[in-house]
Amino acid sequence: MNDAKIIAITQPTITLPPSDELFGQIRPMTAEEFICYTARVSNPSNQMNTETAPKLLKYLIRNRHWSPFEQVSITMDITTTRDIAHQIVRHRSFSFQEFSQRYADPTKDMGFVTREARLQDHKNRQNSIETDDEKLANDWLDKQAANMGVAQNAYEWAIRNGIAKEQARAVLPEGLTKTRLYMSGTLRSWIHYIDVRAEEGTQKEHREIALAAQNEILKHFPSLNEYWFPKVEIRDYTGTKKRCEHCFAPIEKKPWWRFWS
Ligand SMILES: Cc1cc2nc3c(=O)[nH]c(=O)nc-3n(C[C@H](O)[C@H](O)[C@H](O)COP(=O)(O)OP(=O)(O)OC[C@H]3O[C@@H](n4cnc5c(N)ncnc54)[C@H](O)[C@@H]3O)c2cc1C
């Protein structure tokens, strides 16, 4: 649950120029190298240079030169619950294709999940707190199971009695009902989506998806490792937590380029 996997990514098909003995053949190039190729559009003699790709990517990000990152598109296959999917589809720069509860039976084709017991943080509304209270966790599981049973019965009753799926689905608890969506966008959008959704202000279930997406992207864009995991001087302001010297954000969460802005 709460997972993301790359199922499609831009495949460059650039052919070698007349000056090359293999003129006309496709030059093998990764999606990461392709970003550099597009960034060098005004420097044709150096366009095939892939050696300095990591350095160039770093330069582009540091200077907020985002358009080359829009030249690569990535589609992820995401499994989650309907409530988290609702947060995901707010990211307007992406395109989506989602399992439709109007045409298929979500109780059979998708199924239900249960949710962990986390406590309300009364100081920070964007946070919830893990608990080791086993009784509370078990009681919470029982409540969810009971709710699912009632919902499933009502749904099945509705279908048996000819109610349309688009109406029957109204009784299903969105936070316990699984869904699947394909999310497609440029690398620029993925970078910024991960930046906000992998941070602690985002709820844990959504953070799991953003971190899975980050992991997938790093397989194809290893240079971004340096963007997400900075190797900068660490200063300890609080005595307990390493924090940025500018904004006091936890340092391990901070992309390196923000240190230069
Ligand atoms: C913790 C959290 C709490 C939220 N709470 C609420 C709420 O209470 N109510 C509510 O209605 N909504 C809430 N939202 C949703 C939020 O307001 C946005 O709608 C959502 O994050 C989508 O962001 P976006 O519109 O920037 O879309 P995106 O598709 O993520 O971004 C749009 C475009 O902006 C670009 N971009 C984004 N960031 C940068 C950047 N730093 N530099 C350069 N380009 C950038 C992207 O690349 C993309 O091209 C919350 C979001 C978060 C993360």
The ligand as a Gaussian input file, in Angstrom:
#p B3LYP/6-31G(d) Opt

LIG

0 1
 C        1.320000      20.023000       3.811000
 C        0.243000      20.451000       2.858000
 C       -0.985000      20.885000       3.351000
 C       -1.987000      21.274000       2.476000
 N       -3.176000      21.694000       2.980000
 C       -4.169000      22.069000       2.147000
 C       -5.440000      22.516000       2.651000
 O       -5.650000      22.592000       3.851000
 N       -6.431000      22.829000       1.771000
 C       -6.214000      22.794000       0.425000
 O       -7.124000      23.110000      -0.339000
 N       -5.026000      22.390000      -0.090000
 C       -4.003000      22.030000       0.733000
 N       -2.802000      21.609000       0.208000
 C       -2.654000      21.535000      -1.251000
 C       -1.774000      22.691000      -1.820000
 O       -2.343000      23.944000      -1.512000
 C       -1.625000      22.542000      -3.334000
 O       -2.890000      22.601000      -3.946000
 C       -0.968000      21.240000      -3.707000
 O        0.195000      21.057000      -2.942000
 C       -0.645000      21.242000      -5.198000
 O        0.425000      22.119000      -5.432000
 P        0.585000      22.954000      -6.778000
 O       -0.661000      23.693000      -7.070000
 O        1.845000      23.747000      -6.630000
 O        0.707000      21.862000      -7.933000
 P        1.992000      21.162000      -8.557000
 O        1.479000      20.372000      -9.707000
 O        2.759000      20.399000      -7.508000
 O        2.934000      22.359000      -9.033000
 C        2.502000      23.251000     -10.067000
 C        3.716000      23.735000     -10.875000
 O        4.537000      24.552000     -10.037000
 C        5.882000      24.117000     -10.116000
 N        6.538000      24.337000      -8.820000
 C        6.081000      23.935000      -7.624000
 N        6.956000      24.276000      -6.659000
 C        7.986000      24.923000      -7.277000
 C        9.215000      25.511000      -6.836000
 N        9.561000      25.492000      -5.552000
 N       10.038000      26.089000      -7.758000
 C        9.696000      26.086000      -9.061000
 N        8.553000      25.547000      -9.558000
 C        7.719000      24.965000      -8.674000
 C        5.797000      22.632000     -10.458000
 O        6.986000      22.165000     -11.072000
 C        4.604000      22.604000     -11.385000
 O        5.007000      22.877000     -12.700000
 C       -1.764000      21.235000       1.074000
 C       -0.519000      20.795000       0.582000
 C        0.467000      20.419000       1.458000
 C        1.808000      19.968000       0.882000

